[in-house]
């Protein structure tokens, strides 16, 4: 559960950064939230 919270916090940070850089603000955080557990399993 702690890992999911970390991935969620990181996805929120990626969302804020994507909006600032005018990138795709939904795709980047969604990919971070989905690929986080794949790349760094618990």
N, C-alpha and C positions, 0 to 999 in steps of 0.2 A: 504493500500500500504506500509505503514511503517513496518508492521509486516512481509510482504513478504521480504522486504530488510533485516530485522533482521534474518529471517530464511536463506536467501541466504548467508549472512555474516557468520552465524554459520556453514552452510554446507561447506563453503570454509575452515573454521578453522578445521572442522572435516576431510576434505579431506587431508589437510596438516599433521594433526596428524596421520591419517591412513597410509599415505605414510611413515612417520617417524617410525611408529611401525610395518611396513610391514604387515598391514591388508589389507582387500579388499578396495582399494582406490576409487572404484566407488559405491559400495553398501552402505557403511556407509553414505556418503554425500547425496546420493539419498534418502535413508530412512529418513534422517534428514529433507531434504527439503519437503518430502511428509508428514511425520508424525508431523512435527512442527505445521501446522495449525490444525491438528486433536487433538493434545494434548493441545495446547494453542490457542484456537480460538480467533479471534479478537472481 
